Amino acid sequence: MARAGWDVIVVGAGSAGAALAARSARRGKRVLLLEAGSDYRSAEMPEEWRSPNPAVALLHPTAAAGMVWAGLDAARTEKQSAAPYWRGRGAGGSSSINGQIAIRPPLEDFEDWSGHGCAGWSPEEVLPYFARLEDDEEFGDEPYHGRGGPTPIHRTPAEHWGGVDGALARSALAAGHEWAADVNAPRATGVSPYPINSRHGRRVSVNDAYLEAARELETLTVRGDALVDRVLFEGARAVGVSAVVGGAEVAEYAETVVLSAGAIHSPAILLRSGLGPARHLSELGIEVRQDLPVGNGLQDHPMALVSLPLTAEAGISTPHDRHTNVCVRWSSGGPFANDLMYVALNQNVLAMSEADGSAARGGFGVWLNRAHSRGAVRLVSADPGEQPRVRQRMLSDERDRSRLRAGLRALVGLAERPEVTAILAGSLEQENAALFGVLDRDGELDEHLLSTVVDAQHGTSTCRMGSAAEADAVVDPSCRVLGVDNLRVVDASIFPSVPRANTNLATIMLGELMADRID
């Protein structure tokens, strides 16, 4: 029996948790939203995070402090050392620090979900929630879009694109790719402007879109600086959570507990609660409550880069210029449509290291929209203050290496076209000497990719959804954790696989949908 007045405790005020908490509170449920980072009002967000270019804040020590999980690293491949894995901390979660990309997964993703035992997740069932969450200024009147929802959807007009944006679009169109004005339209493929969750050139996070207006509700309580350690149980039933607040352990109780702490921290909470691989838990001295594949299945989008030395005219003119406005979704010829994506980078990593953020270097990226390789999240200890170990194991599956090889070679072909060479200030081959030296040799190119590939910060699938009979499932199609009662996970960790899109919009949709489905 729950011992306090909350109907629902939601752990994590990010893309799914904020939407779920706000919608549930508006339905009359008494909701406690617990956030490990600070709870701040929209007006208190550092202005650097409002910029169209997230590099402005990520490279600003004061702005980044407290907004990004400190000490969280990830090894991208088995050949790479661990490097920072940016996850948002505080009200808004990663929607407060990401690239503001508002791409939906193609409907084929949800056909795959429902076809693999995830009843209730067909295209027809999720599409109304994508429409409900958005205010699409250009396509809002289309039957598959929405107008007036919490999340604004903006597309930068071509006349305001960066030099690399325009070069990628022109080169891809000249090479035969289609033009798709709305990448979020059903079955869209080809060259598209990015939809962006911003209004008047300023970021709109889920803190702005969902929580700010909901704070007036008597049914919603938001509590920041509350680091949830574990779920509390009575028998097989979840009855609350234990959190560290001001250095002290505090217990909160509710009829339903929902973890929305993200693909890294939701599995960490489950593991500390005794839900996970029995051998791993026993090694840490954690009593095994339920042997489940928690933390397995981690996916992200592996991305390979081609650096572009830009003319001064093609480089960004101010640090606040948008870092990317154009993408190209295309198919490699395998069983999955839109399994690869090109992205324009008006700045590349080298440019981001410059003090003023305006160095004349850009890049093209190609990432796998559909990946086979899977990694894992594991605890280092049972201490909630210690970050888990994250091994992504990108490109560990040959099917991923072969497609990324093909995608990178095709991307180099685009970069060598006259539409791109017109904006270059130097030799493409000299700029990318290590890549060009191995480009035609599969084995050596694989080694190059394993040493240099980056991720897109799109972690998913560590608490995978499926039928109870599936060996890799952690939650059922209602997001209920298998083997226990009154405990759900609602965030990107439940995605069966990384979607063929940036993850933010799909994660918001998840919170919207589950607010209607949790009794």
C-alpha positions in Angstrom: 0.0 0.0 0.0 1.4 3.4 -0.9 2.0 5.6 2.1 1.7 9.1 0.7 -0.6 11.1 -1.5 1.2 10.9 -4.9 -0.6 9.1 -7.6 2.5 9.1 -9.8 6.2 9.7 -9.2 8.1 10.6 -12.4 11.9 10.4 -12.2 13.5 12.8 -14.6 12.3 16.1 -16.0 13.6 15.5 -19.6 11.9 15.1 -22.9 9.6 12.2 -21.9 9.3 12.9 -18.1 8.3 16.6 -18.5 5.6 15.8 -21.1 4.3 12.8 -19.1 4.3 14.7 -15.8 2.6 17.8 -17.2 -0.1 15.9 -19.2 -0.8 13.6 -16.2 -1.2 16.5 -13.8 -3.6 18.1 -16.3 -5.6 14.9 -16.2 -6.0 15.4 -12.4 -3.3 13.0 -11.2 -1.2 14.1 -8.2 2.3 14.0 -9.7 5.7 14.4 -8.1 8.4 15.1 -10.7 11.9 14.5 -9.3 14.9 15.9 -11.1 18.6 15.1 -10.3 19.6 18.6 -11.5 18.3 22.0 -10.7 14.7 22.9 -11.1 14.7 26.4 -12.7 12.1 28.5 -14.4 12.3 29.2 -18.1 13.4 32.8 -17.6 16.4 31.5 -15.5 17.9 29.4 -18.3 21.4 30.7 -19.3 21.1 32.7 -22.5 23.9 30.7 -24.0 21.6 27.7 -24.1 19.0 29.6 -26.1 21.5 30.1 -29.0 20.7 28.4 -32.3 24.3 26.9 -32.0 24.7 24.6 -28.9 28.5 24.9 -29.2 28.1 28.4 -27.7 27.0 26.9 -24.3 28.9 23.6 -24.4 32.2 25.5 -24.7 31.2 28.1 -22.1 32.3 26.8 -18.7 29.8 28.7 -16.6 26.8 27.9 -18.9 27.7 24.2 -19.1 28.2 23.8 -15.4 25.2 22.0 -13.9 23.4 21.6 -17.2 25.4 18.6 -18.4 26.1 15.5 -16.4 29.7 15.7 -15.1 31.9 12.7 -15.4 29.7 10.7 -17.7 31.9 9.2 -20.4 31.3 6.6 -23.2 33.7 4.4 -25.2 32.3 4.7 -28.8 34.1 1.6 -30.2 36.3 -1.1 -28.8 39.3 0.8 -30.3 38.5 4.2 -28.6 39.0 5.4 -25.1 36.0 6.8 -23.2 35.1 10.4 -24.0 32.4 12.8 -22.6 28.8 11.7 -23.4 26.7 14.8 -23.1 23.4 14.2 -21.3 21.2 17.1 -20.0 20.9 17.6 -16.3 18.2 19.9 -14.8 14.7 20.9 -15.9 14.3 20.0 -19.6 17.0 17.3 -19.5 18.7 16.8 -22.9 16.1 19.0 -24.6 17.9 21.9 -23.0 21.4 21.1 -24.4 20.8 19.2 -27.7 21.0 20.4 -31.3 17.3 21.4 -31.3 16.5 18.9 -34.2 12.9 18.0 -34.4 12.8 15.1 -36.8 10.3 12.3 -36.4 11.2 8.7 -37.0 9.8 7.5 -40.3 6.5 5.5 -39.9 8.4 2.4 -41.0 10.1 2.4 -37.5 6.7 2.0 -35.9 5.7 -0.7 -38.4 8.8 -2.6 -37.2 7.9 -2.0 -33.5 4.3 -3.3 -33.9 5.5 -6.1 -36.1 7.8 -7.3 -33.4 5.3 -7.7 -30.6 5.0 -4.0 -29.4 1.2 -3.8 -29.6 -0.1 -0.3 -29.4 2.8 1.3 -31.3 1.7 1.2 -34.9 2.0 4.3 -37.1 -1.7 4.9 -36.8 -1.5 4.9 -33.0 1.6 7.1 -32.6 0.9 9.7 -35.3 -1.8 11.6 -33.4 0.7 12.1 -30.5 3.3 13.5 -32.9 0.7 15.9 -34.2 -0.5 16.9 -30.7 3.0 17.8 -29.4 3.8 20.2 -32.3 3.1 23.7 -33.6 4.5 23.4 -37.1 4.6 26.8 -38.6 4.9 25.7 -42.2 3.0 22.4 -42.4 0.7 22.5 -39.4 -2.5 22.2 -41.4 -1.5 18.9 -43.1 -3.5 16.0 -41.7 -0.3 14.3 -40.4 0.9 17.5 -38.6 -0.2 19.7 -35.7 -0.7 23.3 -35.0 -1.0 24.9 -31.6 0.9 22.2 -29.7 3.6 22.9 -27.0 6.6 22.3 -29.3 7.3 24.9 -32.1 8.6 23.5 -35.3 10.6 25.9 -37.5 12.7 25.5 -40.6 15.4 27.9 -41.5 14.8 29.5 -44.9 17.5 28.6 -47.5 18.6 32.3 -47.7 19.8 32.0 -44.1 21.6 28.6 -44.4 25.3 28.4 -43.8 27.8 27.8 -46.6 28.1 24.1 -45.9 24.2 23.7 -45.7 23.9 25.1 -49.2 26.8 23.1 -50.6 25.5 19.8 -49.3 22.0 20.5 -50.7 23.2 21.5 -54.1 25.6 18.6 -54.4 23.1 16.0 -53.3 20.4 17.3 -55.6 22.9 17.4 -58.5 23.8 13.8 -57.7 20.2 12.7 -58.0 18.8 12.9 -54.5 15.2 14.1 -54.3 14.0 17.3 -52.6 11.8 16.8 -49.6 10.6 20.1 -48.1 9.1 18.3 -45.1 11.3 15.5 -43.7 8.5 14.7 -41.2 6.0 13.8 -44.0 5.2 10.1 -44.3 7.7 8.3 -46.5 9.8 11.4 -47.1 13.3 10.8 -48.3 16.1 13.0 -49.8 17.3 16.5 -49.2 15.5 18.4 -46.4 15.8 21.5 -44.2 16.0 20.4 -40.6 12.9 21.1 -38.5 14.0 22.8 -35.3 12.3 23.2 -32.0 12.8 27.0 -31.7 10.8 30.2 -31.8 12.2 33.5 -32.9 15.7 31.9 -33.1 15.7 30.7 -29.5 15.6 27.2 -28.1 12.3 25.9 -26.7 12.9 23.0 -24.3 10.3 20.8 -22.7 10.8 22.9 -19.6 9.5 25.8 -21.6 6.9 23.9 -23.6 5.4 21.7 -20.9 6.5 22.5 -17.4 6.4 26.3 -17.3 2.6 26.5 -17.8 1.9 23.4 -15.7 3.6 24.7 -12.6 0.4 26.6 -11.7 -1.4 23.3 -11.3 -2.1 22.1 -7.8 -1.6 18.5 -9.0 2.0 19.0 -10.0 5.0 19.3 -7.7 8.5 19.6 -9.3 11.5 19.0 -7.0 15.0 19.5 -8.2 18.4 18.4 -6.8 16.8 15.1 -6.0 19.1 12.2 -7.1 17.1 9.1 -7.2 19.1 6.1 -5.9 16.6 3.2 -6.2 13.0 2.1 -6.4 11.4 1.0 -3.1 9.3 -2.2 -3.0 6.8 -4.0 -0.9 7.1 -7.6 -2.1 6.9 -7.5 -5.9 5.2 -4.1 -6.0 7.0 -0.7 -6.5 5.8 1.7 -3.8 8.1 4.7 -4.2 11.7 5.8 -4.6 14.7 6.6 -2.4 16.4 9.9 -3.3 19.4 11.8 -2.1 18.4 15.4 -1.3 20.9 17.7 0.4 23.1 14.8 1.3 20.3 13.0 3.1 18.2 10.0 2.0 14.6 10.8 1.4 11.8 8.3 0.6 8.7 9.3 -1.5 5.8 7.0 -2.1 3.2 6.7 -4.8 0.7 4.3 -6.5 2.8 4.3 -9.7 6.6 4.9 -10.2 7.8 6.0 -13.7 11.5 6.2 -14.6 12.1 8.8 -17.2 15.8 9.4 -16.4 17.1 8.5 -19.9 18.9 5.7 -21.7 21.9 5.9 -19.2 20.3 6.7 -15.9 17.0 4.8 -16.0 18.9 1.5 -16.3 21.3 2.6 -13.6 18.4 3.2 -11.2 16.9 -0.2 -12.1 20.2 -1.9 -11.5 20.7 -0.3 -8.1 17.1 -1.5 -7.3 18.1 -5.2 -8.0 16.6 -5.4 -11.5 19.1 -6.5 -14.0 21.6 -9.2 -15.0 21.9 -11.4 -12.0 25.7 -11.9 -12.4 26.4 -8.2 -12.7 24.3 -7.3 -9.6 25.8 -10.1 -7.5 29.3 -8.9 -8.3 28.4 -5.5 -6.9 26.7 -7.0 -3.8 23.2 -5.9 -4.9 20.4 -8.3 -4.0 18.8 -9.7 -7.2 15.1 -8.9 -7.3 14.6 -9.8 -11.0 17.0 -11.1 -13.5 16.5 -8.9 -16.5 18.7 -7.7 -19.4 18.7 -4.1 -18.1 21.5 -2.0 -19.6 21.9 -4.3 -22.6 21.1 -3.2 -26.2 22.5 0.3 -26.1 22.4 2.0 -29.5 23.3 5.4 -31.0 23.9 6.7 -34.5 27.6 6.2 -35.5 28.8 9.1 -37.6 31.9 9.4 -39.9 33.1 12.9 -40.8 34.7 14.6 -43.8 36.4 17.9 -42.8 36.0 20.9 -45.2 38.5 23.8 -45.2 36.2 26.7 -46.0 36.6 30.0 -47.6 35.9 32.9 -45.3 32.6 33.6 -47.1 31.5 30.0 -46.5 32.3 29.9 -42.8 30.0 31.0 -40.1 30.0 34.8 -39.5 29.1 34.8 -35.8 29.2 32.1 -33.0 25.4 32.1 -32.9 25.0 31.1 -36.5 23.1 27.8 -36.8 25.5 24.8 -36.8 23.4 22.8 -39.2 20.2 23.3 -41.3 20.3 20.5 -43.9 20.2 16.7 -43.9 19.8 14.1 -46.6 18.1 10.8 -45.8 18.8 8.0 -48.2 18.8 4.2 -48.6 21.8 2.0 -49.0 19.9 -0.7 -50.9 19.5 -3.1 -48.0 16.2 -4.1 -46.3 15.7 -0.8 -44.5 14.7 2.5 -46.2 16.4 5.7 -45.1 19.1 3.7 -43.2 21.8 6.4 -43.9 21.8 10.2 -43.4 24.1 12.9 -44.5 24.3 16.0 -42.4 25.8 19.5 -43.0 28.1 20.8 -40.4 28.7 24.6 -40.7 31.2 24.0 -37.9 33.2 20.8 -37.3 34.9 19.7 -34.1 38.1 21.6 -34.9 36.1 24.8 -35.4 34.3 24.2 -32.0 37.7 24.3 -30.3 38.4 27.8 -31.5 37.9 30.5 -28.8 35.5 32.6 -30.9 33.7 29.6 -32.5 34.1 31.1 -36.0 37.1 29.2 -37.6 36.6 28.5 -41.3 36.2 24.8 -41.1 33.1 22.8 -41.6 32.3 19.3 -42.5 29.9 16.7 -43.9 28.8 13.8 -41.7 27.2 10.5 -42.6 25.6 8.4 -39.9 23.8 5.0 -39.8 20.1 5.7 -39.2 19.6 1.9 -38.6 22.3 0.1 -36.6 22.8 -3.5 -35.7 25.7 -3.1 -33.2 24.7 -2.9 -29.5 26.5 -1.8 -26.4 25.8 -1.8 -22.7 25.5 0.3 -19.6 26.9 -1.2 -16.4 27.3 0.1 -12.8 30.7 0.8 -11.4 29.4 0.6 -7.9 26.0 0.9 -6.1 26.8 4.5 -5.3 24.2 6.7 -7.1 26.8 9.5 -7.2 29.1 7.5 -9.4 28.5 7.5 -13.1 27.9 4.1 -14.8 30.3 2.6 -17.4 29.1 3.1 -20.9 30.4 1.0 -23.8 28.6 1.6 -27.1 30.5 -1.0 -29.1 29.6 0.9 -32.3 30.5 -0.9 -35.6 31.1 -4.2 -33.8 28.6 -5.7 -36.3 30.1 -6.1 -39.8 26.7 -5.1 -41.3 27.2 -1.7 -39.9 30.8 -1.4 -41.0 30.0 -2.3 -44.6 27.1 0.2 -44.9 29.1 3.0 -43.2 32.0 2.3 -45.6 29.6 2.7 -48.5 28.1 5.8 -47.0 31.4 7.5 -46.4 32.7 6.8 -49.9 29.5 8.2 -51.3 29.8 11.3 -49.1 33.4 11.8 -50.3 32.0 11.7 -53.8 29.6 14.5 -52.9 32.4 16.5 -51.3 34.4 16.3 -54.5 31.6 17.7 -56.7 31.9 21.3 -58.0 29.0 22.4 -55.8 31.3 21.8 -52.8 34.7 22.6 -54.2 33.5 26.1 -54.8 33.4 26.8 -51.0 36.7 25.1 -50.2 39.8 27.1 -49.3 42.2 24.2 -49.6 42.7 20.6 -50.8 40.0 18.2 -49.6 42.5 15.3 -49.8 45.1 17.1 -47.8 42.5 18.1 -45.2 41.5 14.4 -44.9 44.8 12.7 -45.5 44.2 9.8 -43.1 40.9 9.1 -44.7 41.9 9.4 -48.3 44.9 7.1 -47.6 42.6 4.1 -46.8 39.4 5.0 -48.6 39.7 2.2 -51.2 40.8 -0.6 -48.9 38.0 -2.1 -46.8 40.0 -3.4 -43.9 42.1 -0.3 -43.4 39.0 1.9 -43.8 37.3 -0.2 -41.1 40.3 0.5 -38.8 40.0 4.2 -39.6 36.3 4.2 -38.8 36.7 2.3 -35.6 39.3 4.8 -34.5 37.5 8.0 -35.5 33.7 7.4 -35.6 31.6 9.6 -33.2 28.1 9.3 -32.0 25.2 11.7 -32.3 24.4 11.7 -28.6 21.2 9.7 -29.4 21.4 6.9 -26.8 18.5 4.4 -26.7 17.4 0.8 -26.1 18.9 0.0 -22.7 15.5 -1.0 -21.3 14.1 -2.4 -24.4 10.3 -2.9 -25.0 9.0 -6.2 -26.2 6.7 -9.1 -25.3 7.3 -10.9 -22.0 8.5 -13.9 -24.0 11.4 -12.1 -25.6 14.8 -12.7 -23.9 16.0 -9.1 -24.5 12.8 -7.3 -23.2 12.9 -5.3 -20.0 9.4 -3.6 -20.3 6.2 -4.8 -22.0 4.3 -2.7 -24.6 2.7 -0.8 -21.8 6.2 0.2 -20.5 5.8 -1.9 -17.4 8.9 -3.5 -16.0 8.7 -7.3 -16.3 8.3 -9.2 -13.1 7.3 -6.4 -10.8 4.2 -4.3 -10.4 3.5 -0.5 -10.6 6.9 0.3 -12.1 7.3 1.7 -15.6 10.1 3.1 -17.8 9.1 5.9 -20.2 12.0 7.3 -22.1 14.3 6.5 -25.0 15.7 3.5 -23.2 12.6 1.5 -24.1 12.9 2.0 -27.9 13.5 -1.5 -29.4 16.3 0.1 -31.5 17.6 3.6 -32.3 15.1 5.2 -34.6 15.9 6.5 -38.0 15.9 10.1 -36.8 17.2 12.3 -34.0 15.6 11.1 -30.8 14.1 14.1 -29.1 10.7 14.3 -30.8 10.1 10.6 -30.5 10.9 10.8 -26.8 8.5 13.7 -26.3 5.8 11.7 -28.2 6.4 8.8 -25.8 5.6 10.9 -22.8 2.5 12.3 -24.4 1.2 8.9 -25.4 1.9 7.2 -22.1 0.2 10.0 -20.1 -3.0 8.8 -21.7 -2.3 5.1 -21.2 -1.2 5.0 -17.5 -4.3 4.5 -15.4 
